[in-house]
Amino acid sequence: MFVYRREDLPPEPEFPAQLDKLGYFINDKDQIRKISHPDHEFQFKINKNPRWNEMQREAMNNCVRNIISSRLRALSLTTLKLPLLSTPGDAHVPILVSSNLSTASRIIVVFGEPSQDLGVWAYRSTNTDGIDIGSAVCFARAVLHPEAHNLGANNAEASASESESTPASGPGSNRSGTALIIANTGQLIWHCGSQRAVTLQTWLALPRASAVDPPLTMTRRNKIPGNTSWQEHIDCVFDEVLAAGSRLIREDATIQVVGLVDGGLGAIRYLASRWETWHTRLSSICLSNPLHFTHIDLVDDDNNDSGSDAHPSAMKPTPFASFISTRCRAYVLSNQPLGLPVRGFQDHGCNCYSSGEELNVECIMPRAWKHMLAWLDLTYSDPEYCESRFEVREFSEDLVSGDVEVEEVIDGDEGD
């Protein structure tokens, strides 16, 4: 049998984590472009061997992570390790918290996607739209330093119906004394060699003995206590950072949640099972591409006389479901203009709006974060505010123009 000797195996490709050495630069629009072709974006496929492409992408992502990290730190965000009692050598997951966390009367906590690195919304957006837009930098700047970030464009972009339910607030309104927490649902694998938490994508790109060796094997040493999954991490943030009695925040602090895809699902499931404890502290929730369903996550089977096989409309709504219907909204993939109401209430129990993004769920936040933040401002400034239920009806397609008419019907019953 023919066997390759170790020295005959192809070496692992190496790429420096420096933009210029990778052949890229940041232009005046904050976009990453090729030095040789300033109008070309990042090129993923540079070799027929997938390993070369993956290693180059990880080197580029490392560059972007370092840039984002430095910019977020400049906005007064610092690293907090979970579990809280972790020593420097213990496995831990980092999250970002603003320096005013302990004194803030209002806290916005963001649970991102499990596939993304800390502070990153979408790597594709950091290339096409700009590093600040594709990451948490723009959002953090608007929350923590509103005087330096103009949100006036938000109202110009909003549709007529959206402007009725979104505040026409100027920059910085209602955001004094606001703190920001950016959770880390992605970097939940502990790499002992580099003493850091990484995502699965980074784990698969860690150096190997050769280009054809299998990925590193995970063991119990690579698990982070209390944070072995994105659901556990979300639970940990609520229990150790946001819970009543925590020494990290004020007892009377008002909490608002932004949940992106799985991050939103994890927050919904946590709060649904503990709503009696949290209902006095949560102000509102805003989601992107919601994954929860009314008949699964917003019903109490133990106290429901209709039975688990009953139609969702026949099931008794829980107090948490009532909260979701009036103090929660979601932004979804749609080819409709940003902020236009779309279908989704029956499935998710809350009003759904177009994000202006048609294809990629990770790009919803870069497109719609201004609308999200303006709505969070509204619900914080008016604790009695309730979302009116939108009932969207689609009519037959106009064979001449090819357009689809959408009628917006507002249900007068706004809920409790």
C-alpha positions in Angstrom: 0.0 0.0 0.0 1.3 3.5 -0.9 1.7 5.7 2.1 2.8 9.4 2.2 5.5 10.2 4.7 4.8 13.1 7.0 7.4 15.3 5.3 5.8 14.7 1.9 2.4 16.1 2.9 1.6 19.6 1.7 2.3 22.2 4.3 -0.4 24.2 5.9 -1.0 27.5 4.1 -0.2 30.7 6.1 -1.6 34.1 5.7 -0.6 37.1 7.8 -3.4 38.9 9.7 -2.5 42.3 8.2 -4.6 44.0 5.5 -1.8 45.3 3.4 0.0 42.0 3.4 -3.2 40.3 2.3 -3.4 42.9 -0.5 -6.3 45.0 0.8 -6.9 48.4 2.2 -9.8 50.4 3.8 -11.1 53.2 1.5 -12.6 56.5 2.4 -16.1 54.8 2.6 -14.8 52.4 5.3 -15.0 49.5 2.8 -12.3 46.8 2.4 -11.0 46.8 -1.2 -8.1 45.3 -3.1 -4.9 47.4 -3.4 -4.4 46.2 -7.0 -8.1 46.8 -8.0 -9.6 49.5 -5.7 -13.1 48.8 -7.0 -12.9 45.0 -6.1 -14.2 43.6 -2.9 -12.6 40.7 -0.9 -12.0 37.7 -3.0 -12.7 34.4 -1.2 -11.7 31.9 -3.8 -8.0 32.2 -4.6 -7.2 28.6 -5.0 -8.8 25.3 -6.1 -7.9 23.9 -2.7 -10.6 24.9 -0.2 -8.2 24.9 2.7 -6.3 27.9 1.1 -9.5 29.8 0.7 -10.6 29.1 4.3 -7.3 30.1 5.8 -7.2 33.4 3.8 -10.7 34.2 4.9 -9.8 33.6 8.6 -6.8 35.9 8.2 -9.1 38.6 6.8 -11.7 38.1 9.5 -9.0 38.4 12.1 -8.0 41.7 10.6 -11.6 42.9 10.7 -12.1 41.6 14.3 -9.1 43.6 15.5 -10.3 46.8 13.8 -13.8 46.4 15.2 -12.5 45.6 18.7 -10.3 48.7 18.8 -13.2 50.9 17.6 -15.6 49.5 20.2 -13.1 50.1 22.9 -12.7 53.7 21.8 -16.5 54.0 22.4 -15.9 53.0 26.1 -16.9 49.3 25.7 -14.9 46.9 27.9 -14.6 43.2 28.1 -16.4 41.2 30.8 -15.6 37.5 31.2 -18.3 34.9 31.8 -18.6 33.0 34.1 -18.0 36.0 36.4 -15.6 34.1 38.8 -13.3 33.1 36.0 -9.6 33.5 36.6 -7.2 34.5 33.8 -6.3 30.9 33.0 -9.9 29.5 33.1 -12.0 28.9 30.1 -14.3 31.9 29.6 -16.4 33.8 27.0 -15.9 37.5 26.6 -18.8 39.9 26.2 -18.7 43.7 25.8 -20.3 46.1 28.3 -20.2 49.9 28.4 -18.3 51.6 31.2 -21.5 53.2 32.5 -23.2 49.8 33.1 -23.4 50.1 36.9 -25.0 53.5 36.9 -27.2 53.4 33.8 -31.0 53.6 34.2 -31.6 52.0 30.8 -29.7 48.9 29.5 -29.9 47.7 25.9 -28.6 44.1 25.5 -27.9 42.6 22.1 -27.9 38.8 21.5 -26.3 38.2 18.1 -26.1 35.2 15.8 -24.2 32.1 16.9 -22.3 32.0 13.6 -20.7 35.5 14.1 -17.8 36.8 16.1 -18.2 39.2 19.0 -19.4 42.6 17.8 -19.9 41.5 14.2 -23.2 41.6 12.4 -22.1 40.3 9.0 -18.6 40.0 7.5 -20.2 40.5 4.1 -21.5 43.8 5.2 -18.2 45.0 6.5 -16.9 44.6 2.9 -19.9 46.0 0.9 -21.3 48.6 3.3 -18.4 49.4 5.6 -16.8 48.1 8.7 -18.8 50.3 11.1 -22.1 49.4 9.4 -21.4 45.6 9.2 -20.4 45.6 12.9 -21.7 46.9 16.2 -19.7 50.1 15.9 -22.5 52.3 14.4 -25.1 50.9 16.7 -22.8 51.4 19.8 -21.9 54.9 18.8 -25.6 55.9 18.4 -26.5 54.3 21.8 -23.5 55.6 23.8 -22.6 58.8 22.0 -25.7 60.0 20.3 -24.4 63.5 20.0 -21.8 62.2 17.5 -24.3 60.2 15.4 -27.1 61.7 13.4 -30.2 59.6 13.2 -32.1 62.1 11.2 -32.0 59.9 8.1 -34.2 57.4 9.9 -37.3 59.4 9.4 -36.6 60.1 5.8 -36.3 56.4 5.1 -39.4 55.3 7.0 -42.6 54.7 5.2 -45.8 56.6 6.1 -47.2 53.8 8.2 -43.9 53.3 10.0 -43.6 56.9 10.9 -46.9 56.6 12.8 -45.4 53.9 15.1 -41.8 55.2 15.2 -40.7 58.3 17.1 -39.5 61.3 15.1 -36.7 61.8 17.6 -33.6 63.7 17.0 -30.1 62.4 17.8 -29.6 61.4 21.4 -33.2 61.7 22.6 -33.9 59.4 25.5 -30.5 57.9 25.5 -28.7 59.8 28.3 -27.9 57.2 30.9 -28.1 54.3 28.5 -25.7 51.4 28.8 -25.0 48.7 26.2 -24.2 45.0 26.5 -23.1 43.0 23.5 -23.4 39.3 24.2 -21.3 36.6 22.5 -23.3 33.7 21.3 -20.7 32.7 18.7 -17.4 32.4 20.4 -18.2 29.4 22.7 -15.3 27.1 22.0 -12.2 27.4 24.2 -8.9 27.1 22.4 -6.4 26.1 25.1 -3.3 26.9 23.0 -4.2 30.5 22.4 -6.2 30.9 25.7 -9.2 32.4 23.9 -12.8 31.6 22.9 -13.5 31.1 19.2 -16.3 30.4 16.8 -16.7 27.1 15.1 -15.5 28.7 11.8 -12.3 29.9 13.5 -11.8 26.5 15.2 -11.9 24.8 11.8 -9.3 27.3 10.5 -6.8 26.7 13.4 -3.3 25.6 12.2 -2.9 21.9 11.6 0.2 19.7 11.1 -0.4 19.7 7.3 -2.9 21.0 4.8 -4.6 17.5 4.6 -4.8 16.8 8.4 -8.2 16.6 10.0 -9.5 19.4 12.3 -8.5 19.5 15.9 -10.5 17.2 18.1 -12.8 18.8 20.7 -12.7 17.5 24.3 -14.3 18.6 27.6 -11.4 21.1 27.9 -12.8 23.1 25.0 -16.1 23.6 26.8 -16.7 26.8 28.7 -18.6 26.3 32.0 -22.2 27.5 31.8 -21.7 28.6 28.2 -21.5 25.3 26.3 -24.2 26.5 23.8 -25.7 29.7 22.7 -28.8 29.1 24.8 -26.7 28.5 27.9 -24.8 31.7 27.2 -28.0 33.7 26.9 -29.2 32.2 30.2 -25.8 33.1 31.7 -26.1 36.8 30.7 -29.5 37.1 32.2 -28.7 35.2 35.4 -25.2 36.6 36.1 -25.3 40.1 34.6 -28.9 41.3 34.4 -30.7 39.5 37.2 -32.1 41.3 40.2 -29.5 41.4 42.9 -26.6 41.6 40.4 -23.9 43.9 41.6 -23.2 45.0 38.0 -26.3 47.0 37.4 -28.8 49.2 39.2 -31.8 47.5 40.9 -34.2 49.8 39.0 -32.6 49.6 35.6 -34.9 49.1 32.7 -33.8 46.4 30.2 -34.4 46.3 26.5 -33.5 43.3 24.3 -32.3 43.1 20.7 -32.3 39.5 19.5 -30.8 38.5 16.1 -32.1 35.2 14.7 -31.1 32.4 17.2 -30.1 35.1 19.7 -33.7 36.3 19.7 -35.0 32.8 20.0 -32.8 32.1 23.1 -34.0 35.3 24.8 -37.7 34.6 24.0 -37.4 31.0 25.4 -35.6 32.2 28.6 -38.1 35.0 29.3 -41.1 32.8 28.5 -40.2 30.3 31.2 -39.4 33.0 33.8 -41.7 35.9 32.9 -43.1 36.2 36.4 -39.6 37.1 37.6 -38.7 39.5 34.7 -42.0 41.2 33.7 -41.3 44.3 35.8 -37.8 44.9 34.4 -38.3 44.3 30.7 -39.3 47.3 28.6 -39.4 45.9 25.1 -37.9 43.4 22.7 -36.8 43.9 19.0 -36.0 40.9 16.8 -34.5 40.2 13.5 -35.7 37.1 11.5 -37.7 35.7 14.5 -37.5 32.0 15.0 -40.0 31.6 17.8 -43.6 30.5 17.0 -46.7 31.4 18.8 -48.1 27.9 19.2 -44.7 26.5 20.5 -42.9 29.2 22.5 -45.8 31.5 23.6 -48.2 29.1 25.1 -48.4 27.5 28.6 -49.3 23.8 28.0 -49.6 23.2 31.8 -52.4 25.8 32.2 -54.0 25.5 28.8 -57.4 23.8 28.8 -57.5 23.6 25.1 -54.8 20.9 24.9 -51.6 20.9 22.9 -53.4 19.8 19.7 -55.7 22.8 19.6 -55.5 25.5 17.0 -53.3 28.4 18.1 -56.2 30.8 18.1 -58.1 28.6 20.6 -55.2 28.5 23.1 -55.2 30.9 26.0 -52.5 33.6 25.6 -50.0 33.8 28.4 -49.0 37.2 30.0 -45.7 36.9 28.1 -47.5 36.4 24.8 -49.5 39.6 25.6 -46.3 41.4 26.2 -44.8 40.1 22.9 -47.9 41.3 21.0 -47.7 44.8 22.3 -44.1 45.5 23.2 -42.2 43.5 20.7 -41.6 43.9 17.0 -39.5 42.0 14.4 -37.7 42.8 11.1 -37.7 40.1 8.5 -36.4 39.4 5.0 -38.5 41.2 2.4 -38.4 42.9 -0.9 -40.7 45.6 0.4 -39.3 49.1 1.5 -37.7 49.3 4.9 -40.2 49.7 7.7 -43.3 48.5 5.7 -45.5 46.1 7.7 -45.5 42.5 6.3 -47.0 39.2 7.2 -45.8 37.4 10.3 -48.1 38.2 13.3 -49.9 34.9 13.2 -46.7 33.0 13.3 -44.6 35.0 15.8 -47.2 36.9 17.9 -45.8 40.3 17.1 -45.9 42.8 14.3 -43.3 42.1 11.5 -41.7 44.8 9.3 -39.6 44.7 6.2 -35.9 45.1 6.9 -35.1 46.2 3.4 -32.9 43.1 3.0 -34.1 40.4 0.7 -31.4 37.6 0.8 -29.2 37.3 3.9 -30.6 37.2 7.4 -27.2 38.4 8.9 -27.6 41.7 6.9 -30.9 42.6 8.5 -29.3 44.4 11.4 -27.0 46.5 9.2 -30.1 47.6 7.2 -32.6 48.1 10.0 -30.8 49.0 13.1 -31.8 52.7 13.0 -35.5 51.7 12.9 -34.9 49.3 15.8 -33.2 51.9 17.9 -35.8 54.5 17.2 -38.5 52.1 18.3 -36.6 51.2 21.5 -36.4 54.9 22.2 -40.2 55.2 21.8 -41.0 52.2 24.1 -38.6 53.4 26.7 -40.0 57.0 26.8 -43.6 55.8 26.9 -44.0 52.8 29.2 -47.7 52.6 28.3 -47.2 52.4 24.6 -48.7 49.4 22.9 -48.1 48.2 19.3 -51.3 48.2 17.3 -51.7 44.9 15.6 -51.2 45.1 11.8 -53.2 42.8 9.6 -51.6 42.7 6.2 -53.8 41.6 3.3 -52.3 40.8 -0.2 -54.6 41.3 -3.2 -54.4 39.8 -6.6 -51.5 40.7 -8.8 -52.0 43.5 -11.3 -51.2 41.8 -14.6 -50.4 45.2 -16.2 -48.0 46.7 -13.8 -46.8 43.5 -12.1 -47.2 45.1 -8.7 -48.9 43.5 -5.7 -51.3 45.7 -3.7 -50.9 45.5 0.1 -53.6 46.9 2.4 -52.8 47.7 6.0 -55.6 47.2 8.4 -55.2 48.2 12.0 -57.0 46.2 14.7 -58.5 48.6 17.2 -57.8 46.2 20.1 -54.2 46.9 21.1 -54.0 44.4 23.9 -53.3 44.8 27.6 
